[in-house]
Amino acid sequence: MDRMSRESELLYQHKQYFPAGFYEEKNAPLVKRYARAIRRFLEHREAIPHTGTRIYPIGNCNPWDIPSQITGHHYSSSMGVDQPKFAALAAKITDPFDRTLMERVVREMTM
Protein backbone atom coordinates (compact mmCIF):
# COMPACT_ATOMS: atom_id res chain seq x y z
CA MET A 1 0.00 0.00 0.00
CA ASP A 2 1.54 3.29 -1.09
CA ARG A 3 -0.77 5.73 0.65
CA MET A 4 -3.73 5.46 2.99
CA SER A 5 -7.03 6.77 1.61
CA ARG A 6 -8.40 10.08 2.86
CA GLU A 7 -11.48 8.26 4.18
CA SER A 8 -9.25 6.06 6.31
CA GLU A 9 -7.27 9.05 7.63
CA LEU A 10 -10.51 10.79 8.56
CA LEU A 11 -11.88 7.70 10.32
CA TYR A 12 -8.62 7.26 12.26
CA GLN A 13 -8.86 10.90 13.39
CA HIS A 14 -12.26 10.06 14.87
CA LYS A 15 -10.98 6.81 16.43
CA GLN A 16 -13.23 4.59 14.30
CA TYR A 17 -10.79 1.78 13.67
CA PHE A 18 -12.96 -0.85 11.98
CA PRO A 19 -14.07 1.37 9.07
CA ALA A 20 -10.63 3.02 8.97
CA GLY A 21 -9.12 -0.40 8.26
CA PHE A 22 -11.87 -1.16 5.77
CA TYR A 23 -11.09 2.03 3.80
CA GLU A 24 -7.28 1.88 4.00
CA GLU A 25 -6.98 0.34 0.56
CA LYS A 26 -10.26 0.91 -1.25
CA ASN A 27 -9.34 -1.06 -4.37
CA ALA A 28 -8.27 -4.22 -2.53
CA PRO A 29 -10.48 -7.32 -2.77
CA LEU A 30 -13.41 -7.20 -0.35
CA VAL A 31 -12.10 -10.07 1.77
CA LYS A 32 -8.79 -8.22 2.31
CA ARG A 33 -10.60 -5.00 3.21
CA TYR A 34 -12.76 -6.84 5.73
CA ALA A 35 -9.76 -8.69 7.20
CA ARG A 36 -7.88 -5.40 7.59
CA ALA A 37 -10.92 -3.85 9.28
CA ILE A 38 -11.01 -6.66 11.85
CA ARG A 39 -7.25 -6.38 12.36
CA ARG A 40 -7.35 -2.62 12.97
CA PHE A 41 -10.32 -3.02 15.31
CA LEU A 42 -8.52 -5.64 17.39
CA GLU A 43 -5.21 -3.73 17.36
CA HIS A 44 -6.96 -0.90 19.17
CA ARG A 45 -8.98 -3.12 21.52
CA GLU A 46 -7.82 -3.12 25.12
CA ALA A 47 -7.29 -6.53 26.63
CA ILE A 48 -10.18 -7.81 28.70
CA PRO A 49 -8.96 -7.90 32.31
CA HIS A 50 -8.62 -11.30 33.95
CA THR A 51 -10.78 -11.62 37.05
CA GLY A 52 -9.02 -14.65 38.55
CA THR A 53 -11.65 -17.12 37.35
CA ARG A 54 -11.40 -19.73 34.63
CA ILE A 55 -10.01 -18.32 31.41
CA TYR A 56 -12.51 -20.17 29.23
CA PRO A 57 -15.44 -19.88 29.05
CA ILE A 58 -15.33 -16.26 30.12
CA GLY A 59 -19.06 -15.76 30.55
CA ASN A 60 -20.85 -12.63 29.45
CA CYS A 61 -18.09 -10.92 27.50
CA ASN A 62 -18.21 -9.62 23.97
CA PRO A 63 -14.81 -8.52 22.62
CA TRP A 64 -16.57 -6.80 19.70
CA ASP A 65 -18.70 -4.55 21.88
CA ILE A 66 -16.82 -1.29 22.44
CA PRO A 67 -19.22 1.59 23.20
CA SER A 68 -17.02 4.21 21.49
CA GLN A 69 -17.00 2.27 18.20
CA ILE A 70 -19.78 3.00 15.73
CA THR A 71 -19.03 0.01 13.52
CA GLY A 72 -17.54 -3.42 14.06
CA HIS A 73 -17.65 -7.10 13.34
CA HIS A 74 -21.02 -8.79 13.74
CA TYR A 75 -21.24 -12.57 13.87
CA SER A 76 -24.30 -12.94 11.66
CA SER A 77 -24.18 -9.96 9.31
CA SER A 78 -20.39 -9.54 8.99
CA MET A 79 -20.54 -5.87 9.89
CA GLY A 80 -22.56 -3.97 12.45
CA VAL A 81 -23.13 -0.25 11.92
CA ASP A 82 -24.94 2.18 14.22
CA GLN A 83 -26.28 4.42 11.46
CA PRO A 84 -27.62 7.26 13.67
CA LYS A 85 -24.29 7.58 15.51
CA PHE A 86 -22.36 7.39 12.24
CA ALA A 87 -24.54 10.08 10.66
CA ALA A 88 -24.13 12.25 13.80
CA LEU A 89 -20.35 11.88 13.53
CA ALA A 90 -20.46 13.04 9.92
CA ALA A 91 -22.65 16.01 10.85
CA LYS A 92 -20.10 17.20 13.44
CA ILE A 93 -17.32 17.55 10.87
CA THR A 94 -16.82 21.21 9.98
CA ASP A 95 -14.69 20.95 6.85
CA PRO A 96 -17.10 20.69 3.87
CA PHE A 97 -14.92 18.25 1.89
CA ASP A 98 -14.35 15.97 4.88
CA ARG A 99 -18.04 16.09 5.84
CA THR A 100 -19.07 15.10 2.32
CA LEU A 101 -16.51 12.31 2.34
CA MET A 102 -17.75 11.00 5.69
CA GLU A 103 -21.38 11.21 4.56
CA ARG A 104 -20.42 9.06 1.55
CA VAL A 105 -18.73 6.53 3.86
CA VAL A 106 -21.90 6.42 6.00
CA ARG A 107 -24.04 5.77 2.89
CA GLU A 108 -21.69 3.07 1.62
CA MET A 109 -21.52 1.26 4.96
CA THR A 110 -25.25 1.37 5.63
CA MET A 111 -26.56 0.30 2.23
DAFEN-V605139 format. One record per run of one state. SS is the DSSP state (h for helix, s for strand, l for the rest). FROM is the first residue (numbers start at 1). TO is the last residue. If there is no record, write none. Layout:
[[SS:FROM:TO] [SS:FROM:TO]]
This chain:
[[l:1:5] [h:6:13] [l:14:16] [h:17:23] [l:24:29] [h:30:43] [l:44:70] [s:71:74] [l:75:77] [s:78:81] [l:82:82] [h:83:92] [l:93:95] [h:96:109] [l:110:111]]
